[in-house]
Amino acid sequence: MSLVAVSPVDVDDLPEYPIPSTARLDSHYFLQFNVNRFDRSGFRKRAYRDPEVGFFGMELFFKSHGEAPLGTLPIEHDDLAFLLGLPLERWMGLVERSFNPLYNWHKVRCDNGEVRLAHPVVQEVMEAALRGHLEHKASNEDKAVWARRTRLKASLKAVGCSDGLCADDRAVAWLDQWLIENHNGQRRLPQFEHSIKRALKAASAEGVLGGRRGGI
């Protein structure tokens, strides 16, 4: 275990790390911490016997959240020492102990071909954080789309479109996407009306309106 970060390894035999190297949590300022699980962990029990190793081990847990891929560490001792702000000699003195800061870290193959260190608990926490981040982002995007299309319906009504068209979510969605791709500037009347008319003409040509709508 003492030289786990640099021991030779067959890359083909390494497990694949599931979090892509491009994933980011730039606004992620806190993480889940299961106190009961930590209380029962082997790491905590050993850390009581060597608090210095315990401190720097926890530092690695936290530092890994800012690495790429998320939740991993570099394998080179120079890089690990730099990450902790330690002289290499002091880091080597820590890692050569029977219980060291790399307790339960193991090598993995990342999607960009790089070999790095991963920890099963840290990986689990990062996967949960990433899921939550993506779900929150998707929720916010859904809200933004809903608000934008609600405003579009009001604009359609204001330029004389029928209630039927304004209530047709499929048609409004098509018009919204067309306007995203073809309208420059803010969606404010009266300037926006010209783009709306172009969008309606394009929608009619594509059969989106089906020739059943009144108004413009």
N, C-alpha and C positions, 0 to 999 in steps of 0.2 A: 504493500500500500504506500510505502514511503515515497516512491518515485512514480506514482500513478500518472502524473501529468506528462511524463516524457517517455515512458516505457514503450518499446516498439509494439506495433499492432498491425494486423491485417485489416485494412479498411473494409474489405468485402465482408468481413465477419462482424462488423459493428452494427448495432441497431440504428435505424433511421430516426432522426429527431423529427417529430411531427409538425413543429412550428416553423413556417417558412422564414428565411432570413430577411425578407422584405417586410414582415409584419412589424408594426410600430404601435406603441402606446405612449405617445408623446405627452398626453395630458393625464397620464396615470400616476397620481401622487401618493397612492396608498395601496396596500395589498391585503388580501385575506390572511389572517393568522389564526390558526386553530390552536388555542391555548391548551386544551385538553390533550390534543395529539402531541404537542410539543412536550408537555409534562411527562408523557409516557415514552418519549423517544429515547433511543440509545444515545443519540448525540447529546442530549441534555444531561443524562446520567454521567457520561464521560467528561462533559464540560465542567462538572463540579470538581473533578479531580485535576483538571488543567484549565482554569478559567481563561488563560491567555489564548489557548487554542480555541476555546469556545467563543471568545469575542471575535477573533478573526474569521472563524467559521461562519458566524452570523453575518459578518460583514460581506462575505462572499455570497451568501444568500441574497442579500439586498443589492449588491453590486451587479449580480447577474440579471437583474430586472432591467438594466439599462444597456445590456449587451445585445448583439445580433448574431444568431437568433436570440430572441427573448428567453431568458432563463438559462443561458449557457455561459461557460467560461472558456477562456483560451487555455491551451494545453501547455504552453511554454512557461517555465518558472519565471523567467524575466518578466513576462507579461503579467503574470499573477502577482508578483511582487510590486510591479508598477501600479496595478489596479488597487492595491491596498496601501500604496504610499510607503512601502517598506524597502529598506536596503535588501538586495538579493541575499546577502549572508544571513540576515535575520529571518527572512522567509524560509530559506533552506533549513535553518535550525528548527523552525516550526514543522515543516513538512516531513522532516526525517524522524519525528516522534512517532511512537506506536499509534497514538491517537493524534491525528493532525487535522488542519482545517479542510482538507479534501475528503473528509469522512463521507462515504456513500456517493461521492461523485464518480462518474464513469464516462468513458469515451463514447461518443456517438458520431454518426455521419450526418452532416447537414445537407440541405437541398442544394447549396452552392458548392458542394464537394469538400468543404472544410471539415476537419476533424476537431471537435471541441468536447468539453466536459458538460455533462448534464447530471441533474439530481432528480430522483423520482418525485419527491415532494415538491420541489421548486417547479418542476415541469407541470405537475398537476395544478398548482396555484396559477401558473402563467396561462395555461390552457383555459382555466375558468375565467381569468381576468380578460383574456382576449375574446372569449365568447361574450362576456358581458359588454365589452367595449363595442363589439360589432353589432350586438343586439340594440344597444343604446344608439349607435350611429344610424342603424337602419330605422329605428323608431323616429329619430329626429328627421331623417330624410323623408319618411312617410308623412310626417306632420308638415314638413315644408312643401311637399308636393300637394297635399290636401289644401293647404292655405293658398298656394299659387293658383290652383285650379278653381278654388272658390272665388278668388279675385277675378279670374278669367271669365267665369260665369257671369259675374256682375258686369264686366265690360261688354260681354256679348249681349246681355240684356239692354245695356245702355245704348248700344248702337242699333238696336231694333231687332235682334234675333228673337225667335219665338221661345215661349216657355218650354216647348217640347225639346228644342235643341239644347237649351240650357240645362235641362234635366237629363240629357243623354250623356251619361258618364263616359261611355266608349268614344263618342264623338268629341267630347271636351278633351279627353286624354289625347286623342289624335291631334287635335288643334294645338294643344299645349306643346306637344313634342315638335310639331312643325314650327311653331313660333320660337321655341328654344333654338332650333337650327337655322332659322331664317330672319328672325327679328333682332335688330341691333338696338341697344338702348333700353330705357325703362318702359314698362308697360303702363303708360299713362295716356289717358285720353286728353285732347283729341288726336295727338300724334299717333297713338297706338291703333286708331281706327283703320288706317290704310293697311297695316300689317294684318289686322283681323280679316279684312275683306280679301286679301290675298290668300290667307289661310283657308277661308271658307271656299274660295274658288278652287283651291288645290284639293280640298276635302271632297268637294262635289265631283271633281274630275276623277277622283279615286273611288268614288262610290260610297264614301263614308257617310254622306248625308242622305243618300238614296233618293234624293228629289222629293222628300216627304216633309221638309221643314218649311215653315213660313218665315217671314221676315227676310233679312238679307241672305 
